Amino acid sequence: MIRNAKIIWLFYRNLAPFTVATSFATWIVFGVPTLSSPTFTAFLLGLFWIKLVANTLTGLLWRSLNRQGFYFYQHLGWSERQLFLAAFGADFVIFLLIVSALSLF
């Protein structure tokens, strides 16, 4: 379990600057909703679709520029699809944790 988390984190660090920027830009466009905002569910839906498109484009760009990088992860037993899905999930959870923490203030 810890080994898998380390692998996901290692891969996610490469994509994080782009995905985090997309998340915060979307959050600002939606008016900085908090957990108690009435627009929070609409924000989550919008965030999901925007991140799905943005992460797909980021993944395709990363894949085309760094094709050799996947061999490392394949030797660890991870496919490209598994890596991108895990990074997408981790990115979504991390951003929701950040929004939750900021909602407390």
PyRosetta script that sets phi, psi and omega in degrees:
from pyrosetta import init, pose_from_sequence

init()
pose = pose_from_sequence("MIRNAKIIWLFYRNLAPFTVATSFATWIVFGVPTLSSPTFTAFLLGLFWIKLVANTLTGLLWRSLNRQGFYFYQHLGWSERQLFLAAFGADFVIFLLIVSALSLF")
pose.set_psi(1, -47.6)
pose.set_omega(1, 179.6)
pose.set_phi(2, -67.0)
pose.set_psi(2, -37.5)
pose.set_omega(2, 178.7)
pose.set_phi(3, -60.9)
pose.set_psi(3, -43.9)
pose.set_omega(3, 179.5)
pose.set_phi(4, -65.4)
pose.set_psi(4, -39.8)
pose.set_omega(4, 178.2)
pose.set_phi(5, -63.3)
pose.set_psi(5, -38.9)
pose.set_omega(5, 177.9)
pose.set_phi(6, -65.6)
pose.set_psi(6, -39.7)
pose.set_omega(6, 179.3)
pose.set_phi(7, -65.2)
pose.set_psi(7, -44.8)
pose.set_omega(7, 179.1)
pose.set_phi(8, -62.5)
pose.set_psi(8, -44.2)
pose.set_omega(8, -179.9)
pose.set_phi(9, -62.8)
pose.set_psi(9, -40.4)
pose.set_omega(9, 179.3)
pose.set_phi(10, -61.2)
pose.set_psi(10, -43.0)
pose.set_omega(10, 178.7)
pose.set_phi(11, -71.8)
pose.set_psi(11, -42.3)
pose.set_omega(11, -177.3)
pose.set_phi(12, -63.2)
pose.set_psi(12, -33.7)
pose.set_omega(12, 179.4)
pose.set_phi(13, -57.8)
pose.set_psi(13, -31.5)
pose.set_omega(13, 179.2)
pose.set_phi(14, -70.4)
pose.set_psi(14, -33.1)
pose.set_omega(14, -176.9)
pose.set_phi(15, -96.3)
pose.set_psi(15, -16.8)
pose.set_omega(15, -171.2)
pose.set_phi(16, -54.8)
pose.set_psi(16, -44.0)
pose.set_omega(16, -178.4)
pose.set_phi(17, -56.9)
pose.set_psi(17, -37.5)
pose.set_omega(17, -178.8)
pose.set_phi(18, -77.8)
pose.set_psi(18, -42.1)
pose.set_omega(18, -177.0)
pose.set_phi(19, -73.0)
pose.set_psi(19, -37.0)
pose.set_omega(19, 178.0)
pose.set_phi(20, -68.4)
pose.set_psi(20, -40.0)
pose.set_omega(20, 177.1)
pose.set_phi(21, -62.1)
pose.set_psi(21, -40.9)
pose.set_omega(21, 176.7)
pose.set_phi(22, -62.8)
pose.set_psi(22, -42.2)
pose.set_omega(22, -179.6)
pose.set_phi(23, -62.6)
pose.set_psi(23, -48.3)
pose.set_omega(23, -177.9)
pose.set_phi(24, -69.0)
pose.set_psi(24, -36.0)
pose.set_omega(24, 176.6)
pose.set_phi(25, -63.6)
pose.set_psi(25, -42.0)
pose.set_omega(25, 177.8)
pose.set_phi(26, -64.7)
pose.set_psi(26, -40.9)
pose.set_omega(26, 179.4)
pose.set_phi(27, -61.2)
pose.set_psi(27, -42.3)
pose.set_omega(27, 179.7)
pose.set_phi(28, -68.7)
pose.set_psi(28, -41.4)
pose.set_omega(28, 179.5)
pose.set_phi(29, -61.8)
pose.set_psi(29, -37.0)
pose.set_omega(29, 179.3)
pose.set_phi(30, -81.0)
pose.set_psi(30, 4.6)
pose.set_omega(30, 175.1)
pose.set_phi(31, 87.7)
pose.set_psi(31, 27.2)
pose.set_omega(31, 177.3)
pose.set_phi(32, 52.3)
pose.set_psi(32, 58.7)
pose.set_omega(32, 179.7)
pose.set_phi(33, -71.7)
pose.set_psi(33, 147.2)
pose.set_omega(33, 175.8)
pose.set_phi(34, -106.7)
pose.set_psi(34, 178.7)
pose.set_omega(34, -178.5)
pose.set_phi(35, -61.3)
pose.set_psi(35, -30.6)
pose.set_omega(35, -178.1)
pose.set_phi(36, -91.6)
pose.set_psi(36, 0.3)
pose.set_omega(36, 179.8)
pose.set_phi(37, -71.9)
pose.set_psi(37, 144.7)
pose.set_omega(37, 177.3)
pose.set_phi(38, -69.0)
pose.set_psi(38, -19.1)
pose.set_omega(38, -179.2)
pose.set_phi(39, -94.3)
pose.set_psi(39, 7.7)
pose.set_omega(39, -175.0)
pose.set_phi(40, -65.3)
pose.set_psi(40, -38.3)
pose.set_omega(40, 179.9)
pose.set_phi(41, -68.1)
pose.set_psi(41, -38.1)
pose.set_omega(41, 176.0)
pose.set_phi(42, -65.2)
pose.set_psi(42, -37.9)
pose.set_omega(42, 176.4)
pose.set_phi(43, -61.7)
pose.set_psi(43, -45.0)
pose.set_omega(43, 180.0)
pose.set_phi(44, -61.4)
pose.set_psi(44, -41.1)
pose.set_omega(44, 178.2)
pose.set_phi(45, -64.5)
pose.set_psi(45, -46.7)
pose.set_omega(45, 177.6)
pose.set_phi(46, -63.0)
pose.set_psi(46, -41.9)
pose.set_omega(46, 178.8)
pose.set_phi(47, -61.1)
pose.set_psi(47, -43.5)
pose.set_omega(47, -179.5)
pose.set_phi(48, -58.3)
pose.set_psi(48, -49.6)
pose.set_omega(48, -176.4)
pose.set_phi(49, -70.6)
pose.set_psi(49, -40.1)
pose.set_omega(49, 178.8)
pose.set_phi(50, -65.4)
pose.set_psi(50, -42.9)
pose.set_omega(50, 179.5)
pose.set_phi(51, -68.3)
pose.set_psi(51, -34.4)
pose.set_omega(51, 177.7)
pose.set_phi(52, -61.3)
pose.set_psi(52, -46.5)
pose.set_omega(52, 178.9)
pose.set_phi(53, -68.1)
pose.set_psi(53, -48.0)
pose.set_omega(53, -177.8)
pose.set_phi(54, -63.9)
pose.set_psi(54, -42.5)
pose.set_omega(54, 179.8)
pose.set_phi(55, -68.5)
pose.set_psi(55, -34.2)
pose.set_omega(55, 176.3)
pose.set_phi(56, -64.1)
pose.set_psi(56, -46.3)
pose.set_omega(56, 178.4)
pose.set_phi(57, -64.8)
pose.set_psi(57, -41.1)
pose.set_omega(57, 177.5)
pose.set_phi(58, -63.2)
pose.set_psi(58, -42.3)
pose.set_omega(58, 178.7)
pose.set_phi(59, -64.1)
pose.set_psi(59, -41.5)
pose.set_omega(59, 178.1)
pose.set_phi(60, -65.3)
pose.set_psi(60, -40.9)
pose.set_omega(60, 177.8)
pose.set_phi(61, -65.0)
pose.set_psi(61, -45.7)
pose.set_omega(61, 179.4)
pose.set_phi(62, -62.1)
pose.set_psi(62, -39.8)
pose.set_omega(62, 179.8)
pose.set_phi(63, -64.5)
pose.set_psi(63, -42.1)
pose.set_omega(63, -178.3)
pose.set_phi(64, -71.9)
pose.set_psi(64, -30.7)
pose.set_omega(64, -178.8)
pose.set_phi(65, -87.8)
pose.set_psi(65, -22.1)
pose.set_omega(65, -172.7)
pose.set_phi(66, -135.2)
pose.set_psi(66, 54.3)
pose.set_omega(66, -176.9)
pose.set_phi(67, -62.3)
pose.set_psi(67, -34.9)
pose.set_omega(67, -178.9)
pose.set_phi(68, -67.7)
pose.set_psi(68, -23.4)
pose.set_omega(68, -176.7)
pose.set_phi(69, -65.3)
pose.set_psi(69, -22.8)
pose.set_omega(69, -178.4)
pose.set_phi(70, -75.4)
pose.set_psi(70, -21.7)
pose.set_omega(70, 179.6)
pose.set_phi(71, -62.2)
pose.set_psi(71, -36.9)
pose.set_omega(71, 177.6)
pose.set_phi(72, -58.7)
pose.set_psi(72, -47.7)
pose.set_omega(72, -177.6)
pose.set_phi(73, -72.6)
pose.set_psi(73, -32.5)
pose.set_omega(73, 177.6)
pose.set_phi(74, -66.2)
pose.set_psi(74, -35.2)
pose.set_omega(74, 177.0)
pose.set_phi(75, -68.6)
pose.set_psi(75, -22.6)
pose.set_omega(75, 176.4)
pose.set_phi(76, -88.7)
pose.set_psi(76, -0.5)
pose.set_omega(76, 176.3)
pose.set_phi(77, 92.7)
pose.set_psi(77, 17.5)
pose.set_omega(77, -179.8)
pose.set_phi(78, -111.2)
pose.set_psi(78, 132.9)
pose.set_omega(78, 175.5)
pose.set_phi(79, -88.5)
pose.set_psi(79, 168.3)
pose.set_omega(79, 178.4)
pose.set_phi(80, -61.5)
pose.set_psi(80, -43.1)
pose.set_omega(80, -178.6)
pose.set_phi(81, -61.6)
pose.set_psi(81, -44.9)
pose.set_omega(81, 178.6)
pose.set_phi(82, -61.2)
pose.set_psi(82, -42.1)
pose.set_omega(82, 180.0)
pose.set_phi(83, -62.8)
pose.set_psi(83, -47.4)
pose.set_omega(83, -177.4)
pose.set_phi(84, -69.0)
pose.set_psi(84, -38.1)
pose.set_omega(84, 177.4)
pose.set_phi(85, -66.6)
pose.set_psi(85, -41.4)
pose.set_omega(85, 178.0)
pose.set_phi(86, -65.3)
pose.set_psi(86, -41.2)
pose.set_omega(86, 178.8)
pose.set_phi(87, -66.2)
pose.set_psi(87, -38.7)
pose.set_omega(87, 178.0)
pose.set_phi(88, -63.0)
pose.set_psi(88, -46.7)
pose.set_omega(88, 178.7)
pose.set_phi(89, -63.5)
pose.set_psi(89, -44.2)
pose.set_omega(89, 179.5)
pose.set_phi(90, -63.3)
pose.set_psi(90, -41.4)
pose.set_omega(90, 179.9)
pose.set_phi(91, -62.7)
pose.set_psi(91, -43.6)
pose.set_omega(91, -179.7)
pose.set_phi(92, -64.5)
pose.set_psi(92, -45.2)
pose.set_omega(92, -179.1)
pose.set_phi(93, -65.8)
pose.set_psi(93, -43.9)
pose.set_omega(93, 179.9)
pose.set_phi(94, -61.8)
pose.set_psi(94, -43.8)
pose.set_omega(94, -179.7)
pose.set_phi(95, -66.0)
pose.set_psi(95, -40.1)
pose.set_omega(95, 178.3)
pose.set_phi(96, -65.0)
pose.set_psi(96, -35.2)
pose.set_omega(96, 175.4)
pose.set_phi(97, -65.1)
pose.set_psi(97, -40.0)
pose.set_omega(97, 178.0)
pose.set_phi(98, -64.5)
pose.set_psi(98, -45.5)
pose.set_omega(98, 179.0)
pose.set_phi(99, -62.6)
pose.set_psi(99, -40.5)
pose.set_omega(99, 178.5)
pose.set_phi(100, -62.8)
pose.set_psi(100, -43.1)
pose.set_omega(100, 179.2)
pose.set_phi(101, -65.8)
pose.set_psi(101, -40.3)
pose.set_omega(101, 179.4)
pose.set_phi(102, -70.7)
pose.set_psi(102, -25.3)
pose.set_omega(102, 178.4)
pose.set_phi(103, -68.9)
pose.set_psi(103, -21.5)
pose.set_omega(103, -179.5)
pose.set_phi(104, -73.5)
pose.set_psi(104, -18.5)
pose.set_omega(104, -177.6)
pose.set_phi(105, -96.6)
pose.dump_pdb("model.pdb")
